[in-house]
């Protein structure tokens, strides 16, 4: 999990998408998050984490519902929600933490 610490300990907001390949809602978020990443450019990061391949991290963060979106900035969790959101809502949330 030390790599996760390196990912969150940055000055720009980082949006994590915890997903699985077999979950329909998770798959529906792929295009949305691609749009979010394109809109924010280098002002933020969007990182997808497959819970099936990262079980220890998912358990440590108590990921239950999918997809789960979490925003970190400077190593601190700023926002978290499970379920689907549209690109404009996510972009607005990210801009609040810039």
Backbone as a chain_set.jsonl record, in Angstrom:
{"seq": "XXXXXXXXXXXXXXXXXXXXXXXXXXXXXXXXXXXXXXXXXXXXXXXXXXXXXXXXXXXXXXXXXXXXXXXXXXXXXXXXXXXXXXXXXXXXXXXXXX", "coords": {"N": [[0.806, -1.198, 0.0], [2.167, 1.11, 0.095], [2.661, 2.27, -2.328], [0.162, 3.322, -2.927], [0.077, 5.361, -1.054], [1.958, 7.084, -2.16], [0.586, 7.828, -4.451], [-1.546, 9.346, -3.477], [-0.409, 11.439, -2.105], [-0.068, 14.097, -3.265], [-0.18, 17.423, -4.698], [-2.258, 18.064, -6.44], [-5.764, 17.345, -6.927], [-6.81, 13.944, -6.685], [-8.724, 11.596, -8.269], [-10.086, 8.561, -7.49], [-11.307, 5.633, -8.925], [-12.878, 2.932, -7.897], [-13.468, -0.199, -9.081], [-14.936, -3.066, -10.824], [-14.474, -5.428, -13.454], [-16.706, -6.951, -14.033], [-18.949, -5.634, -13.164], [-21.797, -3.855, -14.071], [-22.454, -1.11, -13.583], [-19.956, -0.089, -12.917], [-18.623, -0.419, -15.357], [-20.11, 1.314, -16.917], [-19.186, 3.729, -16.051], [-16.691, 4.088, -17.185], [-16.452, 5.584, -19.68], [-17.43, 8.041, -18.787], [-15.503, 8.793, -16.892], [-13.294, 8.993, -18.521], [-13.978, 11.257, -19.977], [-13.976, 13.112, -17.874], [-11.264, 13.091, -17.103], [-10.138, 14.111, -19.457], [-11.27, 16.661, -19.524], [-10.197, 17.871, -17.24], [-7.481, 17.723, -17.549], [-4.053, 18.334, -16.797], [-4.533, 19.317, -14.301], [-5.566, 17.69, -12.439], [-5.79, 14.234, -11.374], [-6.953, 11.085, -12.587], [-7.557, 7.926, -11.514], [-7.969, 4.522, -12.004], [-8.918, 1.699, -10.134], [-8.944, -1.685, -9.918], [-10.905, -3.628, -7.941], [-10.828, -6.378, -7.65], [-8.22, -7.045, -8.259], [-6.824, -5.659, -6.394], [-7.26, -6.337, -3.633], [-6.432, -6.076, -0.91], [-6.053, -3.298, -0.549], [-8.635, -2.419, -1.182], [-10.103, -3.595, 0.889], [-8.91, -2.322, 3.085], [-9.787, 0.278, 2.681], [-12.419, -0.106, 2.967], [-14.188, -0.663, 0.787], [-17.29, -1.175, -0.474], [-19.693, -0.826, -2.092], [-20.074, -0.612, -5.664], [-19.6, 1.368, -8.584], [-17.039, 2.889, -6.522], [-16.183, 6.13, -5.813], [-13.496, 8.2, -4.939], [-12.029, 11.138, -3.724], [-8.839, 12.4, -3.223], [-6.543, 14.726, -1.778], [-3.394, 16.06, -1.259], [-2.774, 13.882, 0.373], [-5.022, 13.506, 1.942], [-8.308, 12.293, 2.374], [-10.918, 13.764, 0.68], [-13.497, 13.545, -0.302], [-16.078, 11.131, -0.87], [-18.004, 8.633, -2.513], [-20.35, 6.115, -3.371], [-21.571, 4.626, -6.359], [-23.029, 5.65, -9.527], [-22.172, 8.658, -11.267], [-22.616, 11.679, -13.193], [-20.464, 13.174, -15.707], [-20.216, 16.025, -15.53], [-20.946, 16.578, -12.865], [-18.899, 15.249, -11.462], [-16.666, 16.627, -12.418], [-17.186, 19.173, -11.372], [-17.018, 18.581, -8.611], [-14.311, 17.884, -8.444], [-13.133, 20.317, -9.194], [-13.77, 21.851, -7.003], [-11.815, 21.12, -5.251], [-9.439, 21.994, -6.213]], "CA": [[0.0, 0.0, 0.0], [3.019, 2.298, 0.079], [2.464, 2.907, -3.631], [-1.054, 4.118, -2.811], [0.477, 6.567, -0.336], [2.623, 7.969, -3.122], [-0.429, 8.322, -5.389], [-2.439, 10.34, -2.865], [0.348, 12.519, -1.478], [0.276, 15.078, -4.297], [-0.881, 18.7, -4.523], [-3.462, 18.122, -7.266], [-6.743, 16.344, -6.504], [-6.742, 12.642, -7.354], [-9.986, 10.859, -8.226], [-9.942, 7.116, -7.634], [-12.5, 4.888, -9.284], [-12.758, 1.523, -7.529], [-14.404, -0.864, -9.985], [-14.636, -4.422, -11.291], [-14.827, -5.625, -14.862], [-17.984, -7.648, -14.165], [-20.04, -4.803, -12.649], [-22.333, -2.991, -15.13], [-22.339, 0.304, -13.208], [-18.53, 0.243, -13.037], [-18.306, -0.299, -16.782], [-20.78, 2.506, -17.438], [-18.412, 4.899, -15.623], [-15.432, 4.208, -17.937], [-16.506, 6.717, -20.614], [-17.61, 9.256, -17.984], [-14.214, 9.15, -16.292], [-12.423, 9.412, -19.617], [-14.36, 12.648, -20.231], [-13.521, 13.899, -16.719], [-9.809, 13.215, -17.216], [-9.848, 14.995, -20.581], [-11.684, 18.024, -19.171], [-9.352, 18.422, -16.171], [-6.091, 17.774, -18.007], [-3.018, 18.106, -15.788], [-4.925, 19.955, -13.036], [-6.029, 16.621, -11.558], [-5.518, 12.882, -11.861], [-8.028, 10.096, -12.477], [-6.909, 6.618, -11.431], [-8.9, 3.419, -11.857], [-8.367, 0.597, -9.354], [-9.766, -2.893, -9.975], [-10.944, -4.179, -6.591], [-10.461, -7.795, -7.683], [-6.759, -7.139, -8.331], [-6.262, -4.88, -5.284], [-8.168, -6.668, -2.539], [-5.967, -5.548, 0.373], [-6.363, -1.869, -0.532], [-10.092, -2.286, -1.154], [-10.538, -3.928, 2.246], [-8.425, -1.269, 3.98], [-10.627, 1.463, 2.474], [-13.804, -0.556, 3.164], [-14.96, -0.507, -0.445], [-18.403, -2.128, -0.479], [-20.487, -0.623, -3.298], [-19.311, -0.315, -6.878], [-18.251, 1.888, -8.373], [-16.827, 3.84, -5.437], [-15.319, 7.23, -6.23], [-12.883, 8.877, -3.795], [-11.101, 12.22, -4.059], [-7.78, 12.715, -2.262], [-5.647, 15.839, -2.093], [-2.333, 16.19, -0.254], [-2.804, 12.738, 1.271], [-6.236, 13.502, 2.758], [-9.547, 12.012, 1.665], [-11.766, 14.955, 0.683], [-14.859, 13.215, -0.71], [-16.255, 9.718, -1.227], [-19.381, 8.237, -2.799], [-20.541, 4.923, -4.197], [-22.616, 4.761, -7.354], [-22.725, 6.365, -10.763], [-22.368, 10.108, -11.368], [-22.322, 12.167, -14.535], [-19.165, 13.831, -15.843], [-20.254, 17.405, -15.046], [-20.96, 16.543, -11.4], [-17.562, 14.866, -11.008], [-15.767, 17.741, -12.739], [-17.478, 20.19, -10.366], [-16.433, 18.13, -7.344], [-12.851, 17.983, -8.553], [-12.768, 21.736, -9.22], [-13.876, 22.34, -5.625], [-10.613, 20.738, -4.5], [-8.232, 22.476, -6.926]], "C": [[0.848, 1.261, 0.0], [2.896, 3.023, -1.257], [1.21, 3.774, -3.612], [-0.748, 5.423, -2.087], [1.153, 7.566, -1.246], [1.612, 8.585, -4.088], [-1.275, 9.441, -4.788], [-1.697, 11.548, -2.302], [0.865, 13.509, -2.517], [-0.617, 16.309, -4.116], [-2.15, 18.833, -5.363], [-4.463, 17.095, -6.748], [-6.627, 15.077, -7.352], [-8.088, 11.946, -7.157], [-9.692, 9.391, -8.457], [-11.301, 6.523, -7.954], [-12.236, 3.431, -8.935], [-13.865, 0.779, -8.265], [-14.062, -2.342, -10.12], [-15.089, -4.522, -12.735], [-16.224, -6.213, -15.024], [-19.182, -6.822, -13.703], [-20.507, -3.814, -13.714], [-22.174, -1.507, -14.817], [-20.887, 0.769, -13.312], [-18.158, 0.472, -14.495], [-18.933, 0.939, -17.4], [-19.978, 3.774, -17.109], [-17.132, 5.095, -16.434], [-15.42, 5.429, -18.852], [-16.641, 8.038, -19.868], [-16.263, 9.715, -17.435], [-13.188, 9.552, -17.346], [-12.697, 10.877, -19.948], [-13.873, 13.571, -19.11], [-12.018, 14.146, -16.825], [-9.437, 14.179, -18.333], [-10.17, 16.447, -20.232], [-10.736, 18.661, -18.16], [-7.885, 18.515, -16.564], [-5.106, 17.505, -16.885], [-3.328, 18.774, -14.447], [-5.384, 18.938, -12.003], [-5.64, 15.28, -12.166], [-6.754, 12.023, -11.668], [-7.352, 8.729, -12.549], [-7.97, 5.555, -11.17], [-8.213, 2.279, -11.112], [-9.363, -0.557, -9.357], [-9.737, -3.552, -8.591], [-10.573, -5.658, -6.554], [-8.947, -7.986, -7.685], [-6.067, -6.414, -7.18], [-7.116, -5.071, -4.036], [-7.731, -6.086, -1.201], [-6.298, -4.061, 0.504], [-7.869, -1.653, -0.422], [-10.651, -2.583, 0.232], [-10.122, -2.835, 3.227], [-9.286, -0.014, 3.887], [-12.117, 1.147, 2.617], [-14.687, -0.275, 1.944], [-16.032, -1.591, -0.465], [-19.209, -2.013, -1.771], [-19.598, -0.272, -4.48], [-20.166, 0.458, -7.856], [-18.206, 2.787, -7.136], [-15.819, 4.863, -5.929], [-14.813, 7.942, -4.982], [-11.944, 9.949, -4.318], [-10.141, 12.421, -2.899], [-7.047, 13.954, -2.736], [-4.672, 15.979, -0.937], [-2.425, 15.093, 0.803], [-4.049, 12.61, 2.12], [-7.456, 13.204, 1.891], [-10.467, 13.224, 1.81], [-13.231, 14.64, 0.409], [-14.918, 11.755, -1.091], [-17.731, 9.447, -1.475], [-19.375, 6.97, -3.634], [-21.684, 5.181, -5.16], [-22.171, 5.605, -8.529], [-23.009, 7.86, -10.625], [-22.079, 10.526, -12.797], [-21.025, 12.976, -14.528], [-19.166, 15.246, -15.265], [-20.242, 17.482, -13.523], [-19.569, 16.233, -10.864], [-16.574, 16.001, -11.268], [-15.954, 18.866, -11.712], [-16.883, 19.832, -9.015], [-14.927, 18.271, -7.344], [-12.408, 19.442, -8.506], [-12.878, 22.352, -7.834], [-12.612, 22.081, -4.818], [-9.322, 21.172, -5.2], [-7.642, 23.688, -6.222]], "O": [[0.313, 2.366, -0.086], [3.013, 4.247, -1.315], [1.192, 4.846, -4.215], [-1.258, 6.477, -2.467], [0.941, 8.771, -1.113], [1.766, 9.736, -4.497], [-1.674, 10.371, -5.489], [-2.314, 12.582, -2.05], [2.07, 13.732, -2.637], [-1.663, 16.247, -3.469], [-3.027, 19.632, -5.033], [-4.061, 16.076, -6.185], [-6.383, 15.13, -8.558], [-8.533, 11.736, -6.029], [-9.123, 9.013, -9.482], [-12.31, 6.865, -7.337], [-11.451, 2.765, -9.609], [-15.047, 1.081, -8.101], [-13.046, -2.812, -9.607], [-15.975, -3.791, -13.176], [-16.864, -5.996, -16.053], [-20.321, -7.268, -13.838], [-19.71, -3.019, -14.21], [-21.8, -0.728, -15.693], [-20.619, 1.89, -13.745], [-17.466, 1.435, -14.826], [-18.358, 1.545, -18.304], [-20.086, 4.776, -17.816], [-16.539, 6.172, -16.378], [-14.483, 6.226, -18.808], [-16.044, 9.041, -20.261], [-15.928, 10.897, -17.509], [-12.307, 10.369, -17.075], [-11.766, 11.65, -20.174], [-13.412, 14.682, -19.373], [-11.555, 15.273, -16.656], [-8.517, 14.982, -18.175], [-9.428, 17.357, -20.603], [-10.495, 19.867, -18.217], [-7.13, 19.293, -15.981], [-5.286, 16.567, -16.108], [-2.48, 18.794, -13.555], [-5.57, 19.273, -10.833], [-5.216, 15.203, -13.32], [-7.51, 12.205, -10.713], [-6.665, 8.414, -13.52], [-8.767, 5.67, -10.239], [-7.072, 1.931, -11.414], [-10.483, -0.426, -8.863], [-8.682, -3.981, -8.124], [-10.062, -6.143, -5.545], [-8.449, -8.985, -7.166], [-4.854, -6.54, -7.009], [-7.626, -4.111, -3.458], [-8.577, -5.64, -0.425], [-6.77, -3.619, 1.551], [-8.325, -0.803, 0.342], [-11.566, -1.902, 0.695], [-10.899, -2.464, 4.107], [-9.494, 0.677, 4.884], [-12.968, 2.014, 2.415], [-15.781, 0.276, 2.062], [-15.72, -2.782, -0.472], [-19.387, -3.008, -2.474], [-18.515, 0.29, -4.32], [-21.368, 0.21, -7.941], [-19.217, 3.373, -6.751], [-14.737, 4.511, -6.401], [-15.588, 8.252, -4.077], [-11.16, 9.709, -5.236], [-10.553, 12.591, -1.751], [-6.94, 14.207, -3.936], [-5.076, 16.013, 0.225], [-2.182, 15.339, 1.984], [-4.138, 11.699, 2.943], [-7.623, 13.78, 0.816], [-10.76, 13.659, 2.924], [-14.115, 15.382, 0.838], [-13.937, 11.193, -1.577], [-18.599, 9.949, -0.761], [-18.513, 6.774, -4.49], [-22.648, 5.869, -4.824], [-21.089, 6.192, -8.528], [-23.958, 8.268, -9.956], [-21.384, 9.823, -13.53], [-20.553, 13.406, -13.475], [-18.218, 15.63, -14.581], [-19.594, 18.361, -12.954], [-19.107, 16.876, -9.921], [-15.736, 16.298, -10.417], [-14.974, 19.442, -11.24], [-16.306, 20.688, -8.344], [-14.336, 18.723, -6.364], [-11.417, 19.769, -7.852], [-12.145, 23.29, -7.521], [-12.366, 22.749, -3.813], [-8.234, 20.753, -4.808], [-6.631, 24.23, -6.669]]}, "num_chains": 1, "name": "protein.A"}
